[in-house]
Amino acid sequence: MPNTASKKKTPAAASPERRRELLDTAAEVFAAQGYNATTVRKIADAAGMLAGSLYYHFDSKESMLDEILSSFLTELWEGYDAVLDSGLGPRETIEALVTESFREIDRHRSAVAIYQKESRHLSSQQRFHYLSDSQVKFEKAWLGTLERGVEAGVFRADLDIRLTYRFVRDTVWVAASWYRPGGRHSPEEIARQYLSMVLDGIAVRA
């Protein structure tokens, strides 16, 4: 990419609504084309503006990606922490975490897709090290809940905890590849269907 430093403007304050619109557009382009293949010009074209005008709002595509991912993870953990701190039983915790995950896919589908495709590469960069921290916290939350369920006799004693975690994680988050907001099923209904299939397989049978 040519050196555009001399052309960049100091980012100006934009209304929260306009900033969100631009970030939503950038997220869609990143998700569709990949971070490395996306240029500021492509984002600007999708937003219906000149590339130079985009620099009034953001100093780089990296800054846009950072804000997209950090905003998504901040909101995700607000929901997850509320669930984990609520004192629910292990089965109810799994149900609430899955439901919250689908709500986040509904709100931030493009950000989820970006996270899935790019996080491993990005997390090696200092600016995006929080992606690794979040993944460790995410794994700890799910594994801890599954272990608690086995110890309480809610989930089968022969359950492979780590394998189950990976199955549930991948089954839920891959939905970002096909889910579209405003579709036939609400995120809560999709979560209910997923939970019915998953929990009937791991819950202790009477």
N, C-alpha and C positions, 0 to 999 in steps of 0.2 A: 504494500500500500504506500503511495507517495507521501512524502512528508508534508503534512498539512498544518504544522504547528503555527506557521505565520498567518494562517487563515482562521484559526480557531478563535472564538470569542470567549470572554469570561462568561461562564454559565450565569444566566439571569434568573431571577425568581419567577416561577410560573405558578399559575393557580394549581392547587392540588388536583383538580379535575383534569386540567390539560396535561399535567405531568403524568397522571395515571393513564390517560389515553395514549400518550407516546410510549410509555413503558409496556402497555398491553400490546401495542403494535409491534414493538421490538421483540417482545416475548414470542409472538406468533411467528415472526421471521426467524428468530433463533431456533425455535422448535422445528420449523419446517426445513430450514436449510443448514442448520448446524452453526455453531459459534464461529469456527474458523472461516467458513465460507461466506459468512454474513459481513457486509461492509456497512459503514454508516450511510453510504449512498442508498443501499438497498432498503435500509430502515426508513430513510427519509422519503424514498419513492413510495413505500407502502403507506406512509403517513400523509402523503400528498404535499410534501414541502421540499425545499432545497436542502442539500446536505449541510451547507453553511448555516442555515437557519436552525438545524438541529443542535448545533454547537452552542447556541444561545441557552440551551436547556441542560445539556450534558457535555462533559469534556471529552468523552470517549465511549466507544461501544462497551468497553470493559466496565465503565461506571454504570452503564445501563444494566448490564448483566448482573453486576454486584447487587444493585438495588432490587432487581427482579427476584433473585434467589434469596437474598437476606430477608426481604419482606415476606416471601412465601414461608420461609422457615420460622420466622418470628411468629406468624399467625398460626402455623402448624403446632408449634410448641406451646402457645397459649392454650390451644384446645387440648393437646395431649396432657399438659401439666394439670389442667383442671380435672381431667379424667383420673389421672394417677393419684391426685391428692384427695379424691372424693371418698375414699374408703370402700369402694365397691369390691365385691368378690371377684375372683379371677375370671370366671366366665363373663360376668357383667362388664369387667374391664376390657376384655377382648372385644366384646360386642360394641362398647363405646368407642374404642380405639379404631375399629374398622369403620364405624359410622362416621367418625370425625375425619378419617382418611378420605372417604368418598366425598364428604363436604368440601375438603380442600381441593380435591380433583375438580369438583364443580366450580370452585372459585378461581383456581389457578391451574387449569389444565395445561397450558403452555409451559408454565414454570415447572410443573412436575415432569413434563416430557424433557425439558432442558436438563433438569437435575439428573434424570435417569441416564441421559446420553453423555453428559459432560462432566459430572461430578468427579469421577475418578481422575480425569486429566486435570481438571481445575484445582482439585484439592492439594496438588503438589505446589501450587503457587501460594505465597504468603498471604496475599489478599483474600484468597478463598479457602484458607485453612479451616475456617469455621464449618465447611462442608464435612470434613473428616470428624470434627468434634460432634457435629449433629448426628452423624452416622453411628458413632460409638454410643451416644446417648440413646438413640433410637433402638439399637440392638439390645442394649441393657434393659430398656423398658419392656420390650416384647419378651425377651428371654426370661426376665424376672417374673413376669406375669404367668407365663406358661409353667415355669418351675413351681410357682406358688399353687397353681391349679393341680399339678401332679401331687404335690405334698398334701394338699387338702382332699385328695380323692375325687376332685371334680373332673380331671382329665385322666386318661388311661396311664397306668404305671409304666407301660412299655413304650410310651411315646418318646420318640427321638426329638428332643427339645429343639435343637438347632435346625434339623431338617424341617420340622413343622414351622418354625419361625420363617425360614427361607421360602417355604411354600406359600404361607399366608401373605408375607410381604410381597412376593412377586405376583401372586394372584390378584392382590388388591391394586398395586400401583401400575401394573401393566394396563389397567383399564383406561389410563390417560391416553392410550393410543387410539381408542375407539370412542370413548365417552364424549358426548357433546352436550353442553348446557342447554336446558330447555327441551330435552328429548322426551321420549315416552315415559321414562321412569325417573323419579326423583333420586337424588343420591341416597336418601334414607331407604327407599324401596330396594335399590340395588344392593345396599349394604345388608338388608334383611335377607335377600335371596342368597347372597354370598355366605352369610353367617349360617344359614340353614344348611347349606352344602358342607361347609367346613366343620361346624360344631357337631353335626350328626356323625361325623367321622372320628372326632377326637373326644367327645363327651362320654363319660361312663354310662353304659346302658343299664337300665333298671333290670 
